[in-house]
Amino acid sequence: MAVTASLSCIRLPLSPTTQHFPSHSLSLSSSFTLNPLQTHLQLRLQPFRSAKSTLPIIRMSMEAGVGVMATKLGMMSYFEPEGKVVPVTVVGFREGNIVTQVKTEATDGYSAVQVGYRRVRDRKLTKPEMGHLEKAGTIPMRHLQEFRLVSVDGFEPNQKLVFEELFKEGDLVDVSGITIGKGFQGGIKRHNFRRGPMTHGSKSHRALGSIGAGTTPGHVYKGKKMPGRMGGTKTKIRKLKIVKIDNDLRVVMIKGAVPGKPGNLLRITPAKIVGKNIPKN
């Protein structure tokens, strides 16, 4: 309380913009007294304001290593040598997975490798896109994605990324892609709600039910699970095992299911394991 009392007598000069105010709006002509609570808050926030410009800007999460893009082909059953049946997703590769740009701390403020995938005709791309790819000396490609890394040493533009050199059988990978769109769905299908009684005079079968009280709070809370568009969002499936790499067919078999339908674009990166390939903090 002693600090608060001493802060109440701090006086600051008026800014030039306050000289034209009428006399009844300001009791002092050359200075004004701050509220003790306002002064205390300003002094407490001063270190954060000064450090605001020095805080790093996080553009995307750090990857455990450079990855590749691929195309989902479908699912099948794979028989391991000991006879165990494993459901796998077959992933193929179109022409691409070529480094189009290497970003460094000096030029872009962060370290990342930009990779292109799926060759297309020149007329399918805009002139700025063609100019960006021609600068790197690569073929025209449809998809461009970045992999943010701790170090980009050893990467250069127009470098071909080979899946067999980055991964091997038994490795764990993170696979992300766009899920299958389901359209507008109700609460039962979208959020696994239970339905009401179908007999004994019930009039509520698949209806949503109550969405909140009337008087208090008098509105529907944000984030309330309700019917709406389902699917069609980016999803990552983590720590999937690479069962087999077939160099002759140029396909990879990954245990389990991955997002999307056959023909969907996938992003495959090394699995993030805390304490192994990414720091604990």
Disulfide bonds with the S-S distance in Angstrom:
none
